[in-house]
């Protein structure tokens, strides 16, 4: 009995065997890990049906990442696989803020690809980071503003957690983005926020006021001009000021309001360039290709060219007005006024020259 008992004692107990079994990876967990990687690759290679089939399994790890930090959601957004991305976003455990190559997140890629449905679904998530700055120095809003997809840009601008004071690479803010996208109502809302710097200058020398005048947003321009701290003489890289652009774009009320300012520069000349416009060689960043050649006109020239008589006469009240400036074609304000039969303006210019 004693030898039998000893033999029995040397045998592993049922509990220790069970413990050992628990410590060993199960076939099912191993298969699950393998299939999680399969999901990752299916999204990377745009194998939509395979990805959707794998997502039917609740044991799949949707947050599996590869050596680049990419998850299935990042790949689905990068490859614009809308149905897969939306299915992934149904998972309550999905990590929407995973950061991959270039510092891009799923939201970054969705905005770059104009995936409206995916962006709006991502923005439903209270934990989404809308202020993430990628390695190139841009936010999701920066990329969304490139193609001006209204629903996407509005969704981002209306997020209560959007950092309106954040200045990204290139000097842009939420306000300059809103102006660039011609979303006047959003810009009007933003300038009521004390955290917003209305005089922020972006890399091309534009402020919210210049952009408002450039894009014909009269209500915004007039609202900005109510601000005692507004910078009315900022000059952008084309040599344009708010006054020049207001005259160029027939914004008479704005031009007259600007001319109420004693410190306004009335003689600024916009630059002339042989270049067809701005072209950014770096395809991996937002760029603006809508800048036109300039022709060396002053505000007075534009007022006369556009037959803005009240503005031209107001400009001619200024003691420091330069009436003899010539543009690239040799035109003066008097020539433009003559072409438009602006007799009162012609008379006033003639008086000044005598």
Number of C-alpha atoms within 10 A of each C-alpha: 6 7 8 9 9 10 10 11 10 9 8 10 11 9 9 10 11 11 11 10 11 10 9 8 9 11 8 10 12 11 13 17 15 13 18 24 21 17 27 24 18 20 28 22 13 17 15 17 13 15 27 18 11 17 20 10 12 10 15 20 20 22 20 17 19 13 8 10 15 21 28 29 33 31 24 28 28 25 17 20 21 18 17 25 28 18 14 22 20 10 12 8 11 16 19 20 19 18 21 19 13 12 16 25 29 29 33 28 24 30 28 22 18 20 20 19 16 26 27 19 14 22 18 13 12 9 11 16 18 20 16 20 20 18 11 14 15 22 24 26 28 24 22 30 23 19 16 19 15 14 14 24 27 19 15 20 23 12 13 8 13 15 16 19 16 16 18 17 14 14 16 21 26 23 26 25 23 25 27 22 22 19 20 21 13 19 23 18 12 20 19 11 12 10 12 17 19 22 18 19 21 19 12 12 18 26 28 29 30 29 23 28 28 26 17 20 21 19 16 24 27 18 14 21 18 10 11 7 10 16 20 21 18 19 22 19 12 20 18 26 30 30 32 28 24 29 29 25 17 18 21 19 17 25 29 18 15 22 19 10 11 8 11 16 20 21 18 20 23 23 18 16 14 8 10 12 14 13 13 12 8 8 8 9 14 17 16 11 10 10 11 13 16 20 17 22 28 30 28 33 27 24 29 30 24 17 20 22 19 17 25 29 18 15 22 19 11 12 8 11 15 17 19 12 18 18 19 13 9 9 15 21 27 23 16 20 27 14 12 16 13 18 12 14 24 19 12 15 19 12 9 12 8 5
